Amino acid sequence: MTEKIYEALQRASSLLEEKGLEPHTAQMLMEFVTKKSRVNLFADVRELLTEDQHQAFWDKTAELLEGKPVQYVIGEESFYGYTFKVDDNVLIPRPETEELVYGALERGRKIFPNKSIAVADIGTGSGAIAVSFKKEWPESIVTATDISEGALTIAKHNAIANDAVIDFRLGDLLEPIEQEKWDIVLSNPPYIAHEEAAQMSDTVLNHEPHNALFAEEDGLYFYRKLAENLPALMNKPFLIAVEIGYLQGPAVHKLFQDAFPTALVETVQDINGKDRIIFCETRE
């Protein structure tokens, strides 16, 4: 016996809500299972699910009810208009990080008009930043690093799936790229202080990789390491862009201004009005 789309959606949403989980993830799952867009899904809500769709929907709903993020359940997430495979080796790409890519492209085009540039993405995870940047700036030569072999496996898959040529390198932070000079360096490093874990949702805490979430020194460890080591690696002119925690703006701004006294360092807010990106650049 099967159900109509709206019947299954209502039942799954109610079960999720009862457990304090996000009910709208049932709709995302249904779109995936039925291969329907959001518009088409609502147009076809009275359509009967096939037996296979019904089985797949409820098997995967069981995973949602265990608190597993919907992106891991369906195995993918959209970022900057591209589709990325994700699993528990990598963080789920967030919309805020799209703003880092957009800002880096916008500023980079002004600093390096019509130029083939050397770009490094530090701690690439799923490869979302590196792949999106390469797709939007095809002339760029992009290198991406990560300390996790599992993350690099996912990132390499995503580069191939999106037809993006990226040089992936295994290693800690800047170590894999320290023998070269760079025009642009991008990074969304771990930046959550360990003390903040108590305020985080179980869905994130129990499923996303902790080595990609948490950092020592109140979440500032990786920014300090980047600020200390990047001056020797940057060409002139250059652009550095890092995503930050919304309370870290002043601290990270100071780290980069101290490291690059003559550079323009700016803290940029995200769409929600929270400090989210530090840009450090020189145009000389």
N, C-alpha and C positions, 0 to 999 in steps of 0.2 A: 504494500500500500504506500502511495506517495502523497504529497501535499501540493497545494498551490504555492507559488512563490511567496505571496503575502502571508499565508498561514505559517510557513516555515520561518519567515523573517520575524513575525510577531512573537512566535514561541521562543525563538533563539534570543531575541532582544530582551524578552522578559526574564529568561533564565540568567542572562549576563547581568542585568540590572539587579536581580536578587542577590547576586554574589558581589555587588559593588564594582563590577567591571563595566567597561564602555559598551553600551548597547549598540552604538553605530557600527562597531566592528562586524556585526552580523551582516550588515549591508555590503561592506567591503568584501567579505567572504562570499556572499551570494553573487556579486558582480564577477568575482574570479571563477567561481564554479560554473556559472551559466555562460561566461564569456560575453556578458552584456555590459554595455556602457550604463552609466547611472540613468541617463534619459530613457534608454530602451528598457531597463529593468523596471522602472516605474510605469512604463507604457504596457508592460507585459505581466503585471503583478498577479493577474488571475490565471496565468498560464500554469499548467501542471509541470512540476519537475519530472524529469525522466528518473528511472530507478537509479541509474548511475549518479546523476546529479544529487538526488536525495541522499544517497549513501555517502557521497563525498562531503556534502554540506554538513551532515550531522557528525561524521567522523572528525572533521576539522573543527566543528563547533565544540566538541569535547575538549580539544586542545585549548581553544579560547577560554573555556570554563576553568581550565587549570591555571589561567593567568598568562599563558604564552602570548606574546605580541602577535597581532594579526599578520604583520609583515613576515615573521618567521613561519607562521602557519602556512601562508600561501607561497612563501619563498621568494618574494620580490617586493621592491618598493620603487616608486617613481621619483626621479630627482632631476630637476632642470630639463624636464621633457624627455628624459631617457629612462629606460627600465634597467634596474640593477638587481641582480640576484643577491639575497642576503640570507645568512644563517647565524647561528650563535657564535661564530668566529669574529663577527664584525658588528659595529654599532649600526642601528637603523638610521639612514640619512634623514636629517631633519630639514624642514623648510628654511630655518634660520641660516643654515649653511649654504643654501642657494643664494642668499644675499651676499655671502663672502665671495662666491664665484662671480656673481654679477658685478660686484664692486671692483674686484680684481681685474676683470675684463675691461670695464669702463676706464679705470685709471691706467691700466697697462697700455691700452690703445693710445692714450695721450702721451705716455712716456716713450713708448716704442712704436711709433706709427710705421706700418708696413714693414715690420722687421721680424725675421725669424729669431726667436728668443729662447733662451735656456730656462726652463721652469722646473722647480722641484716641489713636490707635494710630500710633506713630512708626516708620517703616520697615516698612510692612505686609507687603511681599513678596507671598505668595499670598493675603493677606487673612484667613488662618486665625484670628488673634486677634480682629480687628475683627468678622468675620462671626459667629464663635462667641459673642462677648460680646453682640452685638446680638440673636442668636437666643435667648440665655438671659435677656436683660434687654430685652424689646421696647420698653419706654418710653424707653430711653436713646437719645440723639442722638449717633451715632458718626461721627467723621471719621477718615480714614486717609491717611497721607502716604507717599510713597516718591520717591526721586530717580530711579528707573528707570521709564521709560515702559513697557518690556516687562513689568515686574512689575505695574504698575498695570493693564495690559490683562488679565493673568491674574486679578488681584484683583477687577476689575469683573465678569468672567465668573463668578467664584465667588460674588459677592454676588447676582447675578441668579439663578444656578442654585439658590442656597439661600434665595431669597426674603428677602433682607436689604437694607434701604435704608441705604446708606453714602455719605457725602460723601467722594469720593476727590480728593486734591490732589497735584499733582506739585511736588516741590521738596526741598531739602536739609534734613533733620532737622526743626527746629522752624519754619523760615522760613515754610511755608505756613499756620501756625496762630498766628503771633505777635501778630496783631491782636485775638485773642479771649482770654477767660478759660475755664479748664477745671476740671471737678470731678475727673475721673480721667484720668491719662495712663499709657498702657501702652507698653512697647517691648521688643523682642527685637533689639537692635542687633548689628552685627558686633562680635565681641569676641575673636577669636583673634589673638594676636600673630604677626607674619610669621615669627618665628623658630620657631614651632611647626609650620610647614608640613611639616618633615621627618618629624614623627611621625604625620602624618595618613594615612589610607588613600587609595590612588589613586582609589578609587571616588568619594570626596568631592572630592579635590583636582582631579581631571581633569574633573569634570562639573558640580559646583555652582558658582554665581556667586561669584567671589572678592570682589566688592564687598559681598556680603552675609555674608562669612565673616571677613575680616581687618580689623584696625584698628591705627592707629599707637599710639604711647605704650604699648607692651606690651599692647595690646588695650583700653586704658582711654580712648582718645580720645573716643568717643561718650558715655561716662558723664560725663566731665568737662564736655563741652558741654551735656549735659542738666542737670547739677547747677548749672552757671553760669547757665543761661537760664530754667529752669523757675520759680524763685521769683517772677518778675514775671508769670507766666502762670496761676498757680494761684488758684482761689477758696478760700475757707475755709468749711467744712472741705474737705479734699482727700485724694486717694489717688494715689500714684505706684507703679507696679510695673514692675521691669525684670528681665529674665533676665540671668544673668551666667555667666562661666566658673567652673568649680568652685574655682579657686585665687584668684579675684578678690574674694571676700567682704569681707575686711578693707579693701582699698583702696576699693572702691565704697561700702561702708558709711560710710567716713570722708568721701568726697566729698559724699554726701547729708546726712550729719549736720552737716558744716560749712556746707552751703548752707541747711539748714533746722534751725537750732539748737534750736528748741522742738518739733520734730516727733518722733514715734516712728519710729525707723528700725530695721528688723529684717531679719536675714539668715535665710532659710528654706531648709532642705535639701530635696532632691528625694527620690523614692522609693528611690533608691540611696544615700541618706545623704550626698550631696555638696551643698555650698553651691550654690544655683541661682537664688534669687530674692531681690531686695532690695525690701522694701515700705517706703515712706516715707509717713506719714499724720499728719493732725491731725484731731481730732473736734470742735474748737471752732468 
